[in-house]
Amino acid sequence: MRFPNVTADAKANVYFGGKVVSHAIHLATGERKTLGLIFPGSYHFGTDKAEVMEITDGACRVRLDGAPETLERAAGTRFEVPAKSGFTIEVADGICQYVCSFVG
């Protein structure tokens, strides 16, 4: 996945003691995305805006807040998270890489 004509924030967003790390990019259209890495473990995130998470490498399991099932996601797949909600993401081994798009 490539994003032409972007600016990037040099300072990383670091969560859970460095187990989840992302950098924000800003597209020419004004859209903001984050590109990140998730190391093995289980992590919960809350959302303000709706998000689309695209898995670009590795694999994870995801449970949206209030959902009865856990979703298996691998490279080339995605999942959507509603605004004012949250999700738990778990990586069993390796590194899961993602692109997060903020909707709305």
C-alpha positions as CSV (number, residue, x, y, z in Angstrom):
1,M,0.0,0.0,0.0
2,R,1.4,3.4,-1.0
3,F,0.3,6.9,-0.2
4,P,1.6,9.6,-2.5
5,N,1.9,13.2,-1.5
6,V,1.8,12.8,2.3
7,T,3.4,14.4,5.3
8,A,4.3,12.2,8.3
9,D,4.5,12.9,12.0
10,A,8.0,12.0,13.1
11,K,6.9,11.4,16.7
12,A,5.4,8.0,17.2
13,N,2.3,7.1,19.1
14,V,3.5,4.5,21.6
15,Y,1.1,2.4,23.6
16,F,1.3,-0.4,26.1
17,G,5.0,0.1,26.9
18,G,6.0,0.0,23.2
19,K,4.0,-3.1,22.3
20,V,1.9,-1.0,19.9
21,V,3.5,1.8,17.9
22,S,2.1,3.9,15.1
23,H,2.9,7.0,13.1
24,A,0.3,9.4,11.6
25,I,0.3,10.4,8.0
26,H,-1.6,13.3,6.5
27,L,-2.8,13.0,2.9
28,A,-3.1,15.9,0.5
29,T,-6.9,15.6,0.8
30,G,-6.6,16.4,4.6
31,E,-7.4,12.8,5.6
32,R,-5.3,11.4,8.5
33,K,-4.3,7.7,8.8
34,T,-2.0,5.9,11.1
35,L,0.4,3.1,10.1
36,G,1.4,0.8,12.9
37,L,2.9,-2.3,14.4
38,I,1.4,-4.6,17.1
39,F,3.6,-7.0,18.9
40,P,2.3,-10.2,20.6
41,G,-0.2,-9.5,23.4
42,S,-3.8,-8.4,23.9
43,Y,-4.7,-4.7,23.9
44,H,-7.9,-2.7,24.3
45,F,-8.5,0.6,22.4
46,G,-11.4,3.0,22.6
47,T,-12.5,5.0,19.6
48,D,-13.7,8.6,19.2
49,K,-14.3,8.5,15.5
50,A,-15.2,5.4,13.5
51,E,-12.2,3.5,12.2
52,V,-11.3,1.1,9.4
53,M,-8.4,-1.1,10.3
54,E,-6.6,-2.8,7.3
55,I,-4.2,-5.6,8.2
56,T,-1.2,-5.3,5.9
57,D,1.0,-8.0,7.4
58,G,0.7,-10.7,10.0
59,A,-2.5,-11.7,11.7
60,C,-4.7,-10.9,14.7
61,R,-7.9,-11.6,16.5
62,V,-10.4,-8.8,17.2
63,R,-13.4,-8.5,19.4
64,L,-15.5,-5.3,19.0
65,D,-17.0,-4.0,22.3
66,G,-20.3,-5.7,22.8
67,A,-19.9,-8.3,20.0
68,P,-20.3,-11.9,20.9
69,E,-17.7,-13.3,18.5
70,T,-14.0,-12.8,17.9
71,L,-12.9,-12.1,14.3
72,E,-9.8,-13.6,12.8
73,R,-8.0,-11.2,10.5
74,A,-4.9,-11.7,8.4
75,A,-3.0,-9.6,5.8
76,G,-5.3,-8.3,3.1
77,T,-8.4,-8.2,5.4
78,R,-10.0,-5.4,7.4
79,F,-12.4,-4.6,10.2
80,E,-14.5,-1.6,11.1
81,V,-15.0,-0.1,14.5
82,P,-17.9,2.2,15.3
83,A,-17.4,5.7,16.7
84,K,-17.5,6.1,20.5
85,S,-16.8,2.3,20.9
86,G,-13.8,0.1,21.3
87,F,-12.1,-3.2,20.5
88,T,-9.7,-5.7,21.8
89,I,-6.9,-6.8,19.5
90,E,-4.7,-9.8,20.1
91,V,-1.6,-10.9,18.3
92,A,-0.5,-14.4,19.1
93,D,3.0,-14.3,17.5
94,G,5.0,-12.3,15.1
95,I,4.1,-8.7,14.3
96,C,0.8,-7.5,13.0
97,Q,1.0,-4.4,10.8
98,Y,-1.9,-2.2,10.0
99,V,-3.3,1.0,8.4
100,C,-6.0,2.8,10.3
101,S,-8.3,5.2,8.5
102,F,-10.5,7.5,10.6
103,V,-14.1,7.9,9.2
104,G,-16.2,11.0,9.8
